Amino acid sequence: MSQFRDDAGAERGFELQNAHWLWLSALVIAADQITKQLMVNHFTLYESTPLLPWLNLTLVHNTGAAFSMLRGATPWLFVGLSVAVVIGILVWMRRHPHDSRLLAAALSLVAGGALGNAIDRATRGFVVDFVDFHIGTWHYPAFNLADSAICIGAVLIAVDMLWPRRNG
């Protein structure tokens, strides 16, 4: 069993620091995959249903990265990048204090989103997107729940970085 010293200098054994937050990643993955499957089952490609004057459900296949960048690259490139990001997140979570709740939640959201999209790329060869936000004829690139989790997680990471820490 590996040993290390905490901030107070006390020795403690290896533990999965912040691993209890991974339920949030699992929740993101499950919700993301369920909503994507519902869209695939009930919509044809590019079929659109208005929900609000500025929001549609529209089935789109994204073969690129964010905003369809690198369209046409092999899906396995993106799967590999997603796995590397998640490994980095797990290391980051492991190295942060147990009481860094905001950061742990943020990292869990990003990991869940990255894995949700990686599952699509590995099983379908593309990511299923369906949230179509628009103003008039201008449309924001379609996205999904995994993308939303990644964005929310990124914002929370920034908030955590800017949040003043109390020293006990």
C-alpha positions as CSV (number, residue, x, y, z in Angstrom):
1,M,0.0,0.0,0.0
2,S,1.5,3.4,-0.9
3,Q,1.9,6.0,1.7
4,F,2.0,9.8,1.5
5,R,1.8,12.7,3.8
6,D,-1.1,15.1,3.9
7,D,-0.8,18.9,4.5
8,A,-0.6,18.4,8.3
9,G,2.3,16.0,7.8
10,A,0.4,12.9,9.0
11,E,1.0,9.7,7.0
12,R,-2.0,8.0,5.5
13,G,-2.6,5.2,3.1
14,F,-3.6,5.3,-0.5
15,E,-7.3,6.2,-1.0
16,L,-9.4,7.0,-4.0
17,Q,-9.7,10.8,-3.2
18,N,-13.0,12.2,-4.6
19,A,-13.9,8.9,-6.3
20,H,-17.4,9.2,-4.7
21,W,-18.1,12.1,-7.1
22,L,-17.9,9.7,-10.1
23,W,-21.7,8.9,-9.6
24,L,-22.2,12.3,-11.3
25,S,-20.2,11.1,-14.3
26,A,-22.3,8.0,-14.5
27,L,-25.5,10.0,-14.3
28,V,-24.3,12.3,-17.1
29,I,-23.4,9.3,-19.3
30,A,-26.7,7.6,-18.6
31,A,-28.8,10.7,-19.3
32,D,-26.8,11.5,-22.4
33,Q,-27.1,8.1,-23.9
34,I,-30.8,7.8,-23.1
35,T,-31.6,11.1,-24.7
36,K,-29.5,10.4,-27.7
37,Q,-31.2,7.0,-28.2
38,L,-34.6,8.6,-27.9
39,M,-33.7,11.0,-30.6
40,V,-32.4,8.3,-32.9
41,N,-35.5,6.2,-32.3
42,H,-38.0,9.0,-33.0
43,F,-36.3,11.4,-35.4
44,T,-34.8,11.0,-38.9
45,L,-31.6,12.9,-39.7
46,Y,-32.2,16.6,-39.8
47,E,-35.8,16.2,-38.7
48,S,-36.7,19.2,-36.4
49,T,-39.4,19.8,-33.9
50,P,-39.8,23.3,-32.4
51,L,-40.1,23.4,-28.6
52,L,-39.9,27.2,-28.1
53,P,-39.5,30.1,-30.5
54,W,-35.7,29.9,-30.0
55,L,-35.2,26.2,-29.4
56,N,-35.7,23.1,-31.6
57,L,-35.0,19.4,-31.2
58,T,-33.1,18.5,-34.4
59,L,-31.3,15.3,-35.0
60,V,-27.7,15.9,-36.3
61,H,-24.7,13.7,-36.7
62,N,-21.4,15.4,-35.7
63,T,-18.3,13.7,-37.2
64,G,-16.0,16.4,-35.9
65,A,-15.0,17.9,-32.6
66,A,-16.6,20.8,-30.9
67,F,-18.5,22.9,-33.5
68,S,-17.7,20.2,-36.1
69,M,-14.0,21.1,-36.2
70,L,-11.8,18.4,-37.6
71,R,-14.8,16.9,-39.4
72,G,-13.8,13.7,-41.2
73,A,-11.1,12.7,-38.8
74,T,-11.2,9.1,-37.6
75,P,-13.6,8.7,-34.7
76,W,-10.9,6.7,-32.9
77,L,-8.8,9.9,-32.7
78,F,-11.6,11.5,-30.6
79,V,-12.1,8.4,-28.6
80,G,-8.4,8.3,-27.7
81,L,-8.5,12.0,-26.8
82,S,-11.5,11.5,-24.6
83,V,-9.9,8.6,-22.8
84,A,-6.7,10.7,-22.3
85,V,-8.8,13.6,-20.9
86,V,-10.7,11.3,-18.5
87,I,-7.4,9.8,-17.3
88,G,-6.1,13.3,-16.7
89,I,-9.3,14.2,-14.8
90,L,-9.0,11.1,-12.6
91,V,-5.4,12.0,-11.7
92,W,-6.5,15.6,-11.0
93,M,-9.3,14.4,-8.8
94,R,-7.0,12.1,-7.0
95,R,-4.5,14.8,-6.2
96,H,-7.0,17.4,-4.9
97,P,-8.2,17.6,-1.3
98,H,-11.3,15.6,-0.3
99,D,-13.1,18.9,0.5
100,S,-12.7,20.4,-3.0
101,R,-16.3,19.7,-3.7
102,L,-16.9,22.2,-6.5
103,L,-13.8,21.1,-8.4
104,A,-14.6,17.4,-7.9
105,A,-18.2,18.0,-9.2
106,A,-16.9,20.0,-12.2
107,L,-14.3,17.4,-13.1
108,S,-17.0,14.7,-12.8
109,L,-19.2,16.6,-15.2
110,V,-16.4,17.0,-17.8
111,A,-15.5,13.3,-17.5
112,G,-19.1,12.2,-17.9
113,G,-19.5,14.4,-20.9
114,A,-16.3,13.3,-22.5
115,L,-17.2,9.6,-22.1
116,G,-20.8,10.1,-23.3
117,N,-19.5,11.5,-26.6
118,A,-16.7,8.9,-26.8
119,I,-19.3,6.1,-26.5
120,D,-21.1,7.6,-29.5
121,R,-17.9,7.8,-31.6
122,A,-16.9,4.2,-30.7
123,T,-20.4,2.8,-31.4
124,R,-21.8,5.0,-34.2
125,G,-18.7,6.7,-35.7
126,F,-20.2,10.1,-34.9
127,V,-21.8,12.1,-32.0
128,V,-25.6,12.5,-31.9
129,D,-26.5,16.1,-31.4
130,F,-30.0,17.4,-31.1
131,V,-30.4,20.7,-29.1
132,D,-30.8,23.4,-31.7
133,F,-30.7,26.9,-30.2
134,H,-31.4,29.7,-32.7
135,I,-32.3,33.4,-33.0
136,G,-34.1,34.0,-36.2
137,T,-32.2,32.3,-39.0
138,W,-28.9,32.1,-36.9
139,H,-28.4,28.7,-35.4
140,Y,-25.8,27.9,-32.7
141,P,-24.2,24.5,-33.5
142,A,-26.4,21.7,-32.3
143,F,-25.3,20.0,-29.1
144,N,-26.3,17.3,-26.6
145,L,-26.4,16.7,-22.8
146,A,-22.7,15.5,-22.8
147,D,-21.7,18.8,-24.4
148,S,-23.7,20.7,-21.8
149,A,-22.1,18.8,-19.0
150,I,-18.6,19.6,-20.4
151,C,-19.4,23.3,-20.6
152,I,-21.0,23.5,-17.2
153,G,-18.0,21.6,-15.8
154,A,-15.6,24.0,-17.5
155,V,-17.4,27.0,-16.1
156,L,-17.3,25.5,-12.6
157,I,-13.6,24.8,-12.9
158,A,-13.1,28.5,-13.7
159,V,-15.3,29.5,-10.7
160,D,-13.3,27.2,-8.5
161,M,-10.0,28.7,-9.7
162,L,-11.3,32.2,-8.9
163,W,-13.0,31.3,-5.6
164,P,-11.0,32.4,-2.6
165,R,-9.9,29.5,-0.4
166,R,-10.0,29.6,3.4
167,N,-7.0,28.4,5.1
168,G,-7.8,26.5,8.3
